[in-house]
């Protein structure tokens, strides 16, 4: 199963403030009359009807939806609710892999005898989440992770899609290639130029042709198009890293827009670090250029810390390598690793030390 919470940030805000129900809620930077340079972190389905979506420049969001409710992100609250959700899901299966703040895979192979029983279990999960957390989710059930993720997105919001093994290729064939995780606007355009617009057409394309254009990524999307994914559900109670990334709707070269996106990601990972009572030593960034070439860079601090200023300093330092690149940027990410959990006394000392 792939469990994906529906419009998570905005749904949490609507849950906390019922007067926001059914209103276009946009979580992100202050729009400042359409002149701000931040990005949308998340938005409600009501806002999406106006064309607003995650990673959209907040200035464009304001032009599309000037009467929307614009809220600053409350990452501490979101992480708290996320922890409650993951704890609830672990009651259904210990074989859980959390892949972001609002989504997870669970392997239920040893709990159900067929897809009918899996559907019954999914319905129970959805009801329990709504009753205890007050939020809705969409669930996809399939023979592997890649197809389950596509299935969870098929009937959003509040969806439940079950794809038995014998139905996988039939289900995938008519879907646009953009439904495959990682295939964004630019990838879709390149595939369209190759005469490929559906997953079925992608599946019938010789993999070597895709590899010539996309490298190893081409082999991966061909496999998914043919229903192939051997990745296991990876379970771990102790986080090995905390990361967050965003893909721009259009490839960008504007440094201010890129840094605004980085600052939103920094706020996200730092809030999650604090909520898990952890410290870090290593800061990394991820940069994907317009031609899909992807770079990761990292620096390791001398000591463990939980200071947001340290993260910002290393991110700025690491990004200097790319800021004068003639190629535009389509994705950026921030990652904290070399993590350690603190005792309560240590955490208090570090927290106060940061405000000296």
N, C-alpha and C positions, 0 to 999 in steps of 0.2 A: 504493500500500500504506500501511496504518496499522499500525505495529509498536508494541505496548504490552506492556511487561514485566509479568509476573504477580506481583502482591503484592510490589512491588519492594523496599521497605525491609525487610520481614520476610524475604523470600527471600534478600537479601544477608546478613542476620544468620544465617539458617539455613545458608547456604553457609560462612560464616566459622566457625560452631560447629555441626558436624554432629549434636551431641547434641540440638539443637533441632528436628531434622527431625520432621515429623508432630505437632509440639506447637503449641498455640495461642499464637502469638507476637504481642504487641501493642507497637508502638513509639509512644512518646509520653511524657506526663508521668508522674511517680511517682504511683501510685494512692493511697498512704498510707491503706490500709484503707478505700478508697471515699470519702474525704473531700477529695480534691484537686480543683482546679478547672481543670486543663488539659484538652486534647483528645487524641484518638487521631490520630496522624499517619499510621499505616498498620498493617495487621495481616495475618496469614496466613489462608489459606482455612480452616484448622482453627479459628481464632478466629471467623471469619465464621459458622460453623455455630451459634455461640451468640448471634448477632445483633449482634456487634461490627462496626463499620465506621469509616472515616475520618471525622474531624470530630465523632465522638460524644464527649460529655463523658467524661473518664476515670473519673469516679465511677460513671457508669452502666455503662461497660465492666467495671468491677470487680465490680459486682453481677451482671452477666450471666455473667462468666467469672472468678470469683475465683481459680481455679487456673491462670490463664494466666501466661505468662512475660512480664513487663513490662520493657521495655528503653528507656533514654533514646536519642533519635535520634543517630546518628553521621553528621552531614551531610558531613563531610570524606570519609569512606569511601564514602558513597552517590554523591557527586559524582565521585570517582575512578573508581568502577565505571561510572557513566554516561558519562564521557568515553571509557572503553574500548569501551563498547557503540556509541557514536556513530561512533567511529573505525572499528569493524568494519563498521557499516552503510554507511559511505562507500566501503568497498571494493566494495560491490555497486552503489552509485549515488552520484555526486556531487550529484545533485539531491535533497538531503535537507533537510527542515525539522524541526528539533528543537522540539517544542512544550511539553515539560516535561522534568523530570529523567529520566523513564522512558518517554517515547513520542516517536515521530517519524513523519512522512510521508516516503515516497520516491516520486518519479515515475519509473516504469520504462517509460514509453511508447515510448522509443527503444531499449529493450533486448529487448522481447518482441513476438511477432507476434500473440499471442492470449492469452486468459485461461488456457488450459491451460499455456502456457509460463510465465505469471506464477505459477501455482500451483507449478510445478516449482522456480522460483527461490525462492519463499517457503519451501518445504520445505528448501532448501539453507541459507537464512538461519537457520532455526530450529535445524537441526543444528549449524551453525557457532557460533551463540550458545551452545548448550548445551555443546559440546565445549571452546570457548576461554574462555568467561566463566563457565560453570557455572550458568546460569540459563535458565529457560524464558520464552517470550513467546507472545503471541497475535497473529495477523496477520489483517487484513481486506483484501481486494482488491476494488476496485469502480471504476466510471468516474470518481468524484470523491471529494474528501476527506471530505465529510460522511457519505457512505454507507460509505466504507472504515472510518471510525471506529466506526460502528454495527456493522459486520461483525466488527471485531476483538473486540468485547465479546460476540459472539453465542455463542461456544463456549468461553469462558474456564473454567479455565486451559488453557494449552498448545493453544489452538485455532487453526484455519485455516479461514476462511470466504471463499469466492469468489462474488461476485455479478456476473455479466455484465450488460451494459446492459439486455438484454431481460427480465431477471429482477428488476430493481430494485424495481418497484412491487409485484410479487408477494411479494417478500421482506419489504418494509416493512409491508404492509397489516395483518397480524395482530399486529404488535409493539405493546407499550404505548407511549404517547406519551413516557414517561420515558426511553426509549432514545435520544431526540434530545438531543444535547449541549446543556446549558443548561436543559432542562426538568426541574426538580426537583419536590419534594413539593408545594410551594405551587402551582406552575404546573399540575401534574397535577390538583390539586383544583379549580382554576378551570376547567380544560378539562372535567373530569368534570361540573361544574355546567352546562356548555354541552352536555352529552350526547356528549362526545368522550373516548373512552378509548383508542382504537387509532390508530396512524399512518394507517391507511386512512381512518378517519372524519375525521381531521384534514385529509387530502389533499382530501376531498370538500367541506370547509367553504369557504364563500366567503372569500377572503383579506381583504376589507374588514371582515368580522365579527371576524376575529382581530386586525386592526390597531386596531379600535376598543377592544379590551380590552387588548392588549399593546403597542401602538405599533409601531415598526419591527421589534421582536422578533417580533411576530405574523406579519409578512410573511416573515421569515427562516424560522420553523418551518414555515410553509405550503410554502415552496419546498423545504425538506429533505424534507418529507412526500411531495412529488411528485418526489423524486429529483433536484432541481435544486441545483447548487452550482457556481458559476463561479470559486471561489477557487483561485488557483494555489499550487503548492508553492513557498514562498519560501526561497531558499537564501542563507545568509550565513555566512561564516567568522568575522566579528567580531561579537560580540554587541552589539546596540544598546541592550538593556536586560536586566535580570535581574529576574524577577518570580515571585511565588508567591501563590496565593489558596486559600481554603477556603470551602465552603458548609456552613452549619450544618444539621443534620438538622431542627431546629425553629427558627423565627425566635426570636431572643433579644434581651433588653433588659438582661441582667445585664452590667454593665460589666466585672466581673472576668473573666467567661468570654470576653468579646470581646477584652480585653487579653491574656489567655492565648493566644488564637488568634493575635493580632498578634505576640506574642513568639516563637511557634513559627515563624511566617512570616519574621520578622526573622532568626532563627537560620539558616533555610534559605537566604535570599538572601545573607546575609553569608558563609556557608560556600562557596557557589558563587562569590561574588566573589573570595574568597581563593584558591580552587582554580584559578581562571582568571588569577590574578596581575593583578587589575585594581583600579582605584580609581574612585570615583564622585563626582559633585557634586550630583546631583538625587535626592531621595527623594520617592516618591509613594505615596498610598494609594488603594484602591478600596473603596467602601462601597455595597452594594446593599441597599435597604430592602425591607420586607415587601411593598410594592406594586410591586416591580420597578424603581422609580426608582433609577438608578445614578449615583453621583457619583465623580469622581476629583479629587484635590487633590495639589499638589506644591510643594516648596520646593527652591531651589537653594542649596547651600553656597558660601561664598566661595572655597574652595580644594578641590582634589581630596583625598580621604581614603579610608581603608579601615576606619575606626573604627566598631565596632558601636554604641557609645554615641551617635554622631552620628545613626545611623539611628533608634535608639530615641527620641531627643529630638524629631526631626522627626515621627515617627509619632504620638507623644503630642500634639504641638502641632497636627497636622493633624486628629486625631480629635476634638479639643475641640468642633469645629463640630457634631458629630453626637451627642455623648454625652448630651445632654438632649433628644434628639428623642423625641416621643411615639410615633413609629413604630418597630417592632422591626427588627432587622438580620438579613438572611439570608446575606450573603456579605461577606467582607473580603479585601483583598489588599494586598501591599506590592510596590513596584517601585523598582529602582535604575536610573538612566539617566545620560546624559552620562558615559559610561564611557571609560576610557583604560587601555591595557595598560602595565604597569610593566616597566622593566628590572630585573634581579636586584638590583643595588645599591640602586636606589630602593625596591624592595619591602622589603629588609632594614632600611633606615633608617626607613621608615614603621612597620614591625612593631615595632621597638625603641622608637620614639617613643611608641607607644601604651601602653607598659608603664613609662614613666618616672615 
